[in-house]
Amino acid sequence: MDLRLLRYFIAVFEEHNITRAAQRCHVSQPSISSAIKQLEEMLDVSLFKRSKQGVEITDEAHHLYPRAKRLLEQAHTIEDLFKGNGEEQHLTIGVFPDLSPKRLADVLEKMRKEIPGLVPRLVDFQSECDIRITVDVLRNQGETWVPLWEENYVLCMRPDHELAGREFILPEELHQYDFIECPPCEAHQQTIGLMACSDLRMNIVASGEHKSQVMHLVQAGYGISFLPDGVLETAHDLVTVPLRAPRMFKRVGITYSADKTGAGVVSEVINLFMK
């Protein structure tokens, strides 16, 4: 049996959602769906029932899950027995600030599991490095791009804000609300464009150079703001309200220059995430 099928099955089982499972495994949704279908046909069972909310887990899936986990753990144990004998491979990774902590950790974990002897060193994304994990709009000329995930910008606020209980909000309804901006942000121009199209003016009461700083200002009650959902993963004291407007998002990926591909470990990383 292809262990990849079990890995995708475990991701869907734990995430209860095809989209999140695909993001976690760094593959497309069709790849996940195809793998689950192949596994179901191989075992002649139904593992998941699709619904608008995600997936419903069947009794067969509950039966398979602990056995699949145990099998993958045993496979990794066998790999580690031999990987431990290899030489160290040092890799300096420039990391853009304010990325999703969970998704970044998933990427780093995948590197640890799949690349023998990897010794990563994380630095600021503008420092000298072998590869960078950053947003697509900051890719330097001549660099190659390998996509990893996308993060949606969402309207966030404190639970005691007067808009917090709304089912959704139209852009024009934000007129004259206290707003916190992030001028260096890669989505700042998208925000300005949204405001211009909706002919609205928001009251700029504060600003931050990083999105985490903006989040702290929202938590302090200064106003509302648009922030990527990845930044808000740990902000359990804030709420988001859907905005009926064109999607605002950022693409996160690996960038590297051609002169770096001569290093074996860089090629291993690129091949790992281009699968």
Secondary structure as a PSIPRED ss2 file (coil, helix, strand):
# PSIPRED VFORMAT (PSIPRED V4.0)

   1 M C   1.000  0.000  0.000
   2 D C   1.000  0.000  0.000
   3 L H   0.000  1.000  0.000
   4 R H   0.000  1.000  0.000
   5 L H   0.000  1.000  0.000
   6 L H   0.000  1.000  0.000
   7 R H   0.000  1.000  0.000
   8 Y H   0.000  1.000  0.000
   9 F H   0.000  1.000  0.000
  10 I H   0.000  1.000  0.000
  11 A H   0.000  1.000  0.000
  12 V H   0.000  1.000  0.000
  13 F H   0.000  1.000  0.000
  14 E H   0.000  1.000  0.000
  15 E H   0.000  1.000  0.000
  16 H C   1.000  0.000  0.000
  17 N C   1.000  0.000  0.000
  18 I H   0.000  1.000  0.000
  19 T H   0.000  1.000  0.000
  20 R H   0.000  1.000  0.000
  21 A H   0.000  1.000  0.000
  22 A H   0.000  1.000  0.000
  23 Q H   0.000  1.000  0.000
  24 R H   0.000  1.000  0.000
  25 C H   0.000  1.000  0.000
  26 H C   1.000  0.000  0.000
  27 V C   1.000  0.000  0.000
  28 S C   1.000  0.000  0.000
  29 Q H   0.000  1.000  0.000
  30 P H   0.000  1.000  0.000
  31 S H   0.000  1.000  0.000
  32 I H   0.000  1.000  0.000
  33 S H   0.000  1.000  0.000
  34 S H   0.000  1.000  0.000
  35 A H   0.000  1.000  0.000
  36 I H   0.000  1.000  0.000
  37 K H   0.000  1.000  0.000
  38 Q H   0.000  1.000  0.000
  39 L H   0.000  1.000  0.000
  40 E H   0.000  1.000  0.000
  41 E H   0.000  1.000  0.000
  42 M H   0.000  1.000  0.000
  43 L H   0.000  1.000  0.000
  44 D C   1.000  0.000  0.000
  45 V C   1.000  0.000  0.000
  46 S C   1.000  0.000  0.000
  47 L C   1.000  0.000  0.000
  48 F E   0.000  0.000  1.000
  49 K E   0.000  0.000  1.000
  50 R E   0.000  0.000  1.000
  51 S E   0.000  0.000  1.000
  52 K C   1.000  0.000  0.000
  53 Q C   1.000  0.000  0.000
  54 G E   0.000  0.000  1.000
  55 V E   0.000  0.000  1.000
  56 E E   0.000  0.000  1.000
  57 I E   0.000  0.000  1.000
  58 T C   1.000  0.000  0.000
  59 D H   0.000  1.000  0.000
  60 E H   0.000  1.000  0.000
  61 A H   0.000  1.000  0.000
  62 H H   0.000  1.000  0.000
  63 H H   0.000  1.000  0.000
  64 L H   0.000  1.000  0.000
  65 Y H   0.000  1.000  0.000
  66 P H   0.000  1.000  0.000
  67 R H   0.000  1.000  0.000
  68 A H   0.000  1.000  0.000
  69 K H   0.000  1.000  0.000
  70 R H   0.000  1.000  0.000
  71 L H   0.000  1.000  0.000
  72 L H   0.000  1.000  0.000
  73 E H   0.000  1.000  0.000
  74 Q H   0.000  1.000  0.000
  75 A H   0.000  1.000  0.000
  76 H H   0.000  1.000  0.000
  77 T H   0.000  1.000  0.000
  78 I H   0.000  1.000  0.000
  79 E H   0.000  1.000  0.000
  80 D H   0.000  1.000  0.000
  81 L H   0.000  1.000  0.000
  82 F H   0.000  1.000  0.000
  83 K H   0.000  1.000  0.000
  84 G C   1.000  0.000  0.000
  85 N C   1.000  0.000  0.000
  86 G C   1.000  0.000  0.000
  87 E C   1.000  0.000  0.000
  88 E C   1.000  0.000  0.000
  89 Q E   0.000  0.000  1.000
  90 H E   0.000  0.000  1.000
  91 L E   0.000  0.000  1.000
  92 T E   0.000  0.000  1.000
  93 I E   0.000  0.000  1.000
  94 G E   0.000  0.000  1.000
  95 V E   0.000  0.000  1.000
  96 F C   1.000  0.000  0.000
  97 P C   1.000  0.000  0.000
  98 D C   1.000  0.000  0.000
  99 L C   1.000  0.000  0.000
 100 S C   1.000  0.000  0.000
 101 P H   0.000  1.000  0.000
 102 K H   0.000  1.000  0.000
 103 R H   0.000  1.000  0.000
 104 L H   0.000  1.000  0.000
 105 A H   0.000  1.000  0.000
 106 D H   0.000  1.000  0.000
 107 V H   0.000  1.000  0.000
 108 L H   0.000  1.000  0.000
 109 E H   0.000  1.000  0.000
 110 K H   0.000  1.000  0.000
 111 M H   0.000  1.000  0.000
 112 R H   0.000  1.000  0.000
 113 K H   0.000  1.000  0.000
 114 E H   0.000  1.000  0.000
 115 I C   1.000  0.000  0.000
 116 P C   1.000  0.000  0.000
 117 G C   1.000  0.000  0.000
 118 L E   0.000  0.000  1.000
 119 V E   0.000  0.000  1.000
 120 P E   0.000  0.000  1.000
 121 R E   0.000  0.000  1.000
 122 L E   0.000  0.000  1.000
 123 V E   0.000  0.000  1.000
 124 D E   0.000  0.000  1.000
 125 F C   1.000  0.000  0.000
 126 Q C   1.000  0.000  0.000
 127 S C   1.000  0.000  0.000
 128 E C   1.000  0.000  0.000
 129 C C   1.000  0.000  0.000
 130 D C   1.000  0.000  0.000
 131 I E   0.000  0.000  1.000
 132 R E   0.000  0.000  1.000
 133 I E   0.000  0.000  1.000
 134 T E   0.000  0.000  1.000
 135 V E   0.000  0.000  1.000
 136 D H   0.000  1.000  0.000
 137 V H   0.000  1.000  0.000
 138 L H   0.000  1.000  0.000
 139 R C   1.000  0.000  0.000
 140 N C   1.000  0.000  0.000
 141 Q C   1.000  0.000  0.000
 142 G C   1.000  0.000  0.000
 143 E C   1.000  0.000  0.000
 144 T E   0.000  0.000  1.000
 145 W E   0.000  0.000  1.000
 146 V E   0.000  0.000  1.000
 147 P E   0.000  0.000  1.000
 148 L E   0.000  0.000  1.000
 149 W E   0.000  0.000  1.000
 150 E E   0.000  0.000  1.000
 151 E E   0.000  0.000  1.000
 152 N E   0.000  0.000  1.000
 153 Y E   0.000  0.000  1.000
 154 V E   0.000  0.000  1.000
 155 L E   0.000  0.000  1.000
 156 C E   0.000  0.000  1.000
 157 M E   0.000  0.000  1.000
 158 R C   1.000  0.000  0.000
 159 P C   1.000  0.000  0.000
 160 D C   1.000  0.000  0.000
 161 H C   1.000  0.000  0.000
 162 E C   1.000  0.000  0.000
 163 L C   1.000  0.000  0.000
 164 A C   1.000  0.000  0.000
 165 G C   1.000  0.000  0.000
 166 R C   1.000  0.000  0.000
 167 E C   1.000  0.000  0.000
 168 F C   1.000  0.000  0.000
 169 I E   0.000  0.000  1.000
 170 L C   1.000  0.000  0.000
 171 P H   0.000  1.000  0.000
 172 E H   0.000  1.000  0.000
 173 E H   0.000  1.000  0.000
 174 L H   0.000  1.000  0.000
 175 H C   1.000  0.000  0.000
 176 Q C   1.000  0.000  0.000
 177 Y C   1.000  0.000  0.000
 178 D E   0.000  0.000  1.000
 179 F E   0.000  0.000  1.000
 180 I E   0.000  0.000  1.000
 181 E E   0.000  0.000  1.000
 182 C C   1.000  0.000  0.000
 183 P C   1.000  0.000  0.000
 184 P C   1.000  0.000  0.000
 185 C C   1.000  0.000  0.000
 186 E C   1.000  0.000  0.000
 187 A C   1.000  0.000  0.000
 188 H H   0.000  1.000  0.000
 189 Q H   0.000  1.000  0.000
 190 Q H   0.000  1.000  0.000
 191 T H   0.000  1.000  0.000
 192 I H   0.000  1.000  0.000
 193 G H   0.000  1.000  0.000
 194 L H   0.000  1.000  0.000
 195 M H   0.000  1.000  0.000
 196 A H   0.000  1.000  0.000
 197 C H   0.000  1.000  0.000
 198 S C   1.000  0.000  0.000
 199 D C   1.000  0.000  0.000
 200 L C   1.000  0.000  0.000
 201 R C   1.000  0.000  0.000
 202 M C   1.000  0.000  0.000
 203 N E   0.000  0.000  1.000
 204 I E   0.000  0.000  1.000
 205 V E   0.000  0.000  1.000
 206 A E   0.000  0.000  1.000
 207 S E   0.000  0.000  1.000
 208 G C   1.000  0.000  0.000
 209 E C   1.000  0.000  0.000
 210 H C   1.000  0.000  0.000
 211 K H   0.000  1.000  0.000
 212 S H   0.000  1.000  0.000
 213 Q H   0.000  1.000  0.000
 214 V H   0.000  1.000  0.000
 215 M H   0.000  1.000  0.000
 216 H H   0.000  1.000  0.000
 217 L H   0.000  1.000  0.000
 218 V H   0.000  1.000  0.000
 219 Q H   0.000  1.000  0.000
 220 A C   1.000  0.000  0.000
 221 G C   1.000  0.000  0.000
 222 Y C   1.000  0.000  0.000
 223 G C   1.000  0.000  0.000
 224 I E   0.000  0.000  1.000
 225 S E   0.000  0.000  1.000
 226 F E   0.000  0.000  1.000
 227 L E   0.000  0.000  1.000
 228 P E   0.000  0.000  1.000
 229 D C   1.000  0.000  0.000
 230 G C   1.000  0.000  0.000
 231 V H   0.000  1.000  0.000
 232 L H   0.000  1.000  0.000
 233 E H   0.000  1.000  0.000
 234 T H   0.000  1.000  0.000
 235 A C   1.000  0.000  0.000
 236 H C   1.000  0.000  0.000
 237 D C   1.000  0.000  0.000
 238 L C   1.000  0.000  0.000
 239 V E   0.000  0.000  1.000
 240 T E   0.000  0.000  1.000
 241 V E   0.000  0.000  1.000
 242 P C   1.000  0.000  0.000
 243 L E   0.000  0.000  1.000
 244 R C   1.000  0.000  0.000
 245 A C   1.000  0.000  0.000
 246 P C   1.000  0.000  0.000
 247 R C   1.000  0.000  0.000
 248 M C   1.000  0.000  0.000
 249 F E   0.000  0.000  1.000
 250 K E   0.000  0.000  1.000
 251 R E   0.000  0.000  1.000
 252 V E   0.000  0.000  1.000
 253 G E   0.000  0.000  1.000
 254 I E   0.000  0.000  1.000
 255 T E   0.000  0.000  1.000
 256 Y E   0.000  0.000  1.000
 257 S C   1.000  0.000  0.000
 258 A H   0.000  1.000  0.000
 259 D H   0.000  1.000  0.000
 260 K H   0.000  1.000  0.000
 261 T C   1.000  0.000  0.000
 262 G C   1.000  0.000  0.000
 263 A C   1.000  0.000  0.000
 264 G H   0.000  1.000  0.000
 265 V H   0.000  1.000  0.000
 266 V H   0.000  1.000  0.000
 267 S H   0.000  1.000  0.000
 268 E H   0.000  1.000  0.000
 269 V H   0.000  1.000  0.000
 270 I H   0.000  1.000  0.000
 271 N H   0.000  1.000  0.000
 272 L H   0.000  1.000  0.000
 273 F H   0.000  1.000  0.000
 274 M C   1.000  0.000  0.000
 275 K C   1.000  0.000  0.000
